[in-house]
Amino acid sequence: MIKVYGGVYSRASMVMCVLETLGIAYENIPMAPRSEPTRTPEYLALNPTGKLPALVDGDLVLWESQAILFYLARKYGDGLLWVDTLEQEADLYRWSLFISNQLEVPALDMLLAVKYAQGEPDHSFIAAQQQILERFLPVLEVHLRDREYLAGGKLTVADFHGAAVIAWPKAAGFDYSAYPAIDRWVSRIQALPAQDKVRQQA
């Protein structure tokens, strides 16, 4: 059976949502980010970065959440959660990498600035990350204005990853009202039945 290391409140939730959508049985080994279990020799042998998630599927040990998502869709999806043509695949990679490379770091930094604040969060730091987001969010907003999903006109693993990342700044008080297409997309993905199944494991 597939094993997923990481809890609901980590990137492992993306992996679990994909597994739930594909109908694949898995064992979840709950771990919190930056926790002691992620620093043990046993876990570091699976994921030398000490980050979450890690996936074990038979002899395959895989880390980096997007690599895991792509693998699961390609191996088990039979067309579900993946696109249909090489051109659409290139587009999926393009938008996945855009979110990962341009938006993920400031989005996560905003979340962590609130989550791990000792007292009042550093609002100047949060504002600086918000400026980075607002440089790139208009690109995504235009793309999603007449689309329900990121690529291929269908739900893919890119949506699970992307919507999770874009939701992080909300915890730091970021207002998406200026980006209604993005806001609708995130709400649509977060309302999927697989998301409820994963949240119930919290």
N, C-alpha and C positions, 0 to 999 in steps of 0.2 A: 504493500500500500504506500502511496505517496505520503511523505511527511513534509509538513510546512512548519518551519520554526519562526515564531514571531506572533505577537498578539494582535487583537483587533485594532488597537490604537498604534499601529505601526504600518509600514508598507506591506506587511504580510496580508493585510486586509484586502489589498488589490488581488493578490494571488488567490486568496480564499474565495473572493467573489467570482473570479474566473472559473475556479474549480466547481463552485456551486452551479454556475450557469451551464457548464459543460456536463454536469451530472456525474462528476468523478468523485469517488470516495477518497477521503484523505484523513490523515491524522494530524491534528494541530498540536504543536508543542508550544504553549503560550510563553512568550518572553516579552519583557518590556524593553524599549530602546535604552541603551546605556546602563542596563542592569547587570548585576553580578553574573547571572548565567551566561551572558554574552561574552564574558571575559574568561570563561573556563577553557582549559586546554581542549576539552572535548568539542566545544562549539567552535573554537578557533581553528580546529582541524577541518571543520566543514566550511567555515567562512572566515578566512584570515583577517578580514577587515573588522570583525567583531560587530558588524552591523546586521540589520534585519531587512529582508527575510533571507532564509536559506531553504532550498528545496532538495529533498532526496527522493529520487525516482529510480528504484533498483540500484544499479551501479553508478548512476549519474548523480553527482552533487553539483548544484548550481546556485550561484548567488548573483546579485544585481536584479532588481525587481523586473525591469523591462525585459531582460534576457529570459527570465522565468516565464513571463507572460507570453512572449513570442513563442517560446518552446512549447508551452502547453497548448496554445491555439493551433500550432502547426502539427503537433503530434496527435492530439486528441480531438481537435475541433471538427474535423471532416467538413470544413467550410464555415462552421460556426465561429464567430468572433474573429474571423480573418476575411481578407478581401479576395476578389476573384481573378484579378489580372496582375501582371507584373507592374503595369503603370499605377494601379491602385495601391500595390504594395509599396512602391516608391513614395507615393503620397502619404501612406500610413507612417512610414519611417520619417518622412519630412516633418509631419506634425507632432509625432512622438518626440523626435529629437528637438524640435523647436521648444516644446513645453519643458523638456528635460534641461536643455542647455540655457534657455533664456529666462524661464519663469520659476523653475523648481527651487533654485537656491534662495532667491529673495522670498518666495512663498514660505519655504521651510524656516528661514531665519525669522520671519515675522511670527510664525507659530511658536517657535522655541523661545523667542524673546518674551512672550507672555507666559508660556508654560513653565519656564524655569526662572522667572523673575523672582528675585528676593525682595519682596515689597513691590513698589511701583515699577512697572516696565519702563525701559529706556525708550521714551517716545521719539526722541530724535533719531535713534537707530531704526525704529519701526518706520518712521517717515522716509528715511533714506531708502529702505527696501521698497517702500511703496512707490517711490519715484522710478525705481528700476522696473517694477511691474507695469506701471502706467506708460512706460516707453513701448512695451511690447504687447500689452493687452489689446490695444486697438487692432493689431494685425489679426489676432484670434477672433475678435468681435466681428470684423468684416467677413472673415471666413465662415462663421457660424450663422450669419444673418439669414441665410436661406437654406440652412442645413440642420438636420437633427443630430448628425454624428460627424465625427472628425474626418473619416475617410471611407470611400467606397459606398456611401449611401446606406450604411448598415452599422449596427452595433459591433464594435471590435474591441480587442484588448486595449487599444489606444485610448478608448473612451474611459475605461476603468482607471487607467493610470492618470490620464489628463484631468479628469473631473476630480479625482482625489487631491491632486496637487493644487488645483485652482481653489478648492474648498479650504485649504489650510489658512489663508490669510483672514478668512471670516472670523476665526478664533481670536485674531488680533484686532478685530473691529473694522476690517476693510469693507467698504460699501461698494457693492457691485451694481448699484442702480444705474450708473453711467454705461454699463455693459450688459444690457438686457438679454442679448442673444447668449452670451456666456452664462449668465445667471440661469436662464431657462435650461440650457444644456446640462449644467451641473445638477440642477434640481431633478431633471429627467433621469440622469444616470444614478443619482443617489436614491431615487424612488424605486429602482428595480427590485424585484423579489429577492435576488441574490444578496443585495445589500442588507435587507432585513434579516435574512438567515445568518449572515455573518455578525451583524450587530447583536443578535440574540446570544451569541457566544461570549459577549463581553462579561 
